[in-house]
Amino acid sequence: MQSAAEGEGSNDKARGPRLREIPLRLMIPNMITVLAICAGLSGIRLAFENRVELAVAMVLFAAFLDGIDGRVARLLKATSSFGGQMDSLADIINFGVAPALVLYVFVLDQARSIGWIAALIYAIATGLRLARFNVMAERQVKASWQSEYFVGVPAPAGAMLVLLPVYLGLLGLAPERLFALIAAAYTVLIAFLLVSRLPVWSGKSENSRLRRDLVLPAILVVVFYVATLMTYTWETMVVTALAYLISLPFGARSWQRKYGDWPAHPAQGGDGLPGDND
């Protein structure tokens, strides 16, 4: 006859592994990531329904959510390996697949196979960019410049840049074949910037400081930008994308002045990717 303790043990095994309670704060960052995925996928659906303005808005909203989930996780001390994997999944959808399909539906389809090839190249380049980041982020030893610069354009910025032809189309530029071919070449260019070794200023360095007398003017500039974004959305996005592209050579020049040669490719044993690209 089994003892009471043995009976309870057999009952526990029959019920399976005991479930561990998880604090609610650990779920909040993952919930934000899931919302970002939903926004990106909704952007794809809206694009196929020819509701392009809403589609682009959803992709940009997904980028915003992706940008805050990691910071919320660190603020709540809720970082986890599971959350990191979820974030990578969200990134490839929101910054690779969704922008490529929105761009293809709006303009690249006018270039036929050339446009589809350009969309594929961009989506794959985004995946390579994110995979390279994930691999190199696991390195224990990181270079001093890694908190100041990215290697290649980060995926969120790439999504914002690659949609430039859509912004122009929403301002009235007809998505004809010539425009589609130019947009295809531009898409491939952005894909190249994603996987390149170009040093891109991240703005996350602890040494990046603002003089006290410039704090209030900086706040006013931010307010002005948000106001123009809400009022003249597509004009502001065009200016933002062009300004970011113009800033790339200056960031690379600044890196060379500080550190000399460009970062080595990860496959060649270089220092890898700096910081967090989301």
N, C-alpha and C positions, 0 to 999 in steps of 0.2 A: 504494500500500500504506500502510495507516494505521500510525502510530507506536504504540509501546507505551503512551505516555501517553494518546493519543487513544482507544485501545482500552479503557483503564481508565475513562476519562471516560464513554464510551458505556455501559459496564457499570453504573456508578453510576446513570446516568439510568434504565436499565432496571429497577434495583432500587427506584426511587422515592426519596423524600426520606429522608435519613439520620435515624434515630431517635436522639434525645438521651436520655441516661440522666438519671433524676430521683432525687435523694436520697430515701431512705425517709422521712425526717422531714417532707418536703413532703406525703407521702400521709396521714400520721396524722390531721391535722384533717379532711381530706375523708372518711376512713374513719369518723370519729366522726359526721360529718354524714349519711353514708349510713345508719349504724346508727340515727340519729334518725328518718330517713324510714321505715325499716323498722318502727321502734317505733310511729310514728304510724299507718301503714297497718295494722299488726297490731291496733292498738286499734280501728280501724274493723271489721275482720273479727270480732274478739271481741264487739263490740257487737251485730252482726247475729246472732251465735250465742247472744245473751242471757247472755254471761259478762261482765256489766257491771263488776264489781269489777276484773277483770283488764284490761278495756278502759280504764277510767279510770287504772289503774296504768301502763299502757303509754303513754298520752298524757302523764302527768306525768313518766314516765321519758324520753320524747322531749324534753320541755321541759328536763329536766336536761342531757341530752346536748347540746342546742342551746345551752345556757348556757355549756358549757365548751369547745365547739369553737373559738370565736373566741379564747378565752384561751389555749388550747393552741397555736393557730397563732401568736399573738404571742410566747408563751414560747419556741417553737422557731424563731421568725423564719421562719415558713412561710406567711405571708399571701400571697394571690394573687387575681387577678380571678376566676379559675375557682372558687376557694373561696368568694368572695363570692356568685357566682351560685348555687352549690350551696346555700349557706346560705339565700338568699332562697327557693329552691324548697322547702327543708325547712320554713321558717317558715310558708308558706301552707298546707302539708299539716298540719303538727303543731299549729299554733295557730289555723287557720281551718277547714279541712275536717274534720279528725278530731274536734275537740270538738263541732262543729255536728252531725255525724252521730251521735256517741255520745249527745248530748243528745236528738236527735230520736227515735232508736230507744228510748230509755229512757222519755221522758215527753212530748215535743212531739207525737208521733204521735197522742196522745189528743185534741189540739186540731185534728186534721185539717189543713186547708189553712193555717189561721192558724199552726200550729206549724211547718209547712214554710217558710212565708214568713219567720218569725222566724229560722229556721236559715239561710236564704239571706241574709238581711240581715246576720247576724253574719259569715258566711263572706266576703261581699263587703266588709264593713267592715274585716275583717282584711287583705284584699288591698289595699284603699285605704291603710290605715295603713302597711303595709310598702312600698308603692310610693312613698308620700309620703316615708318615711324614706330610701329609696334615692336619690330625686331630690335631696332637700335635703342629704344627706350628701356630695354631690359639690361643694357650694359650698366655695370656698377660704377665705372669710372667715366665721367663726363668732362668735356673741355670747359674752360672758364667762360667761353663765349656762348655757350648753349642756352643761357638764360636771356640772351640779348637778341639772338638771330635764329630764324628757321633756315633749313637747307631746302631750297625750293619754295614755291608759293604754297602756303597751307591750303588744305582742302576747302575750308569755308570760304576763304577769299577766292579760290578758284571757281567755286559755284557762283559767287557774286559777279566775277569777271566774265565768265562764259555766257552769261545771260545778257550781255551788253546788246547783241543784235535784237533781242526781244524788247529791251527798253526802247531802242530806236524804232522798232516796228510799232510799238504802242504810241509813239509820238507822231506816227503818220508815214513813216518810211515803208513803202510797199514791199512786201516780201516776195519779190520776183526772182527769176533764176540767177541773174547777175549778183544780186544781193545775197542770195543763198550760197553761191560759190565763194563769195568773199567771207561770209559767215562761217563756212566750212573751214577755210584756211585759218581764220581767227580761232576757231575751236581747237584746231590742231596746235596752234601756237600756245594757247593756254594749257593744253595737255603737256606740251614740252616744258613749260615753266613749272608745272607741278612736279615733274620727275627730275628736273635739272638740279645742279649743285649751286644754284644762285643763292647767295646769302640774302635773306630777307629780314629786315628789322622787325622784331616781334613786339616791342613796346612793353615787355613784361619784366625787364630788368629792374632790380631794386635800386640801381644807380640812376634810373630815369626819374628825375625829379623836376618839379616846376617851381619857379620862383614865387614867393608869397604874393608879390604884387601882381602876378599874372593869373592867380587862381580865379578871381571873379571874372575877368575877361574870358578865361577859358570856359567857365560855366555858361556865360552868355553865348559863346560860339556854339556850344553843344545845344543850347536851347534854340538858337537860330537854325541849326542843322535839322533838328527834329521838326521844327515848324515848317521848314521848306520841304522836308520829306513827306509830311502829312498833306501839304498843300500842292506841291509840284513834285509828285512822287517819282515819275519816270525821268524828268529832267534832272532831279537830284541824284538818282541812281546812275545816270549817264556821267555826270560830273564826278561822282564818287569812284566809279570804275576807271575813268580816265586818270583821275588824280592818283589812284593806287598804282596804275601802270607806270605813270611818270615817276613815281617815287622809287620804283625798283632799282634803276641805275644808281640813284643816290645812296640807297641802302647798301648796295654791293660795293660802291666806292668807299663808303665809311668803313665797311668791314676790312677792305684791303689796307686802308690806312692804319687800322688798329692791329691787324693780325697777319698781314702779308698775303700769301697765296690763298686761293679759294679752298673750302673744305674738301677733303678727299672723299671719294665715293665710298659708301659703306662696304661694298664688296672688296675694296682695296684696303680695308682696315682703317678707314677714316674715323673721325670722332662721331659721325652719325648725326642724328637729328637733334636739334636743341629743343628743350622745353616741351610744352604741350601745344598741339596744333589745333585744339578745339576750343 
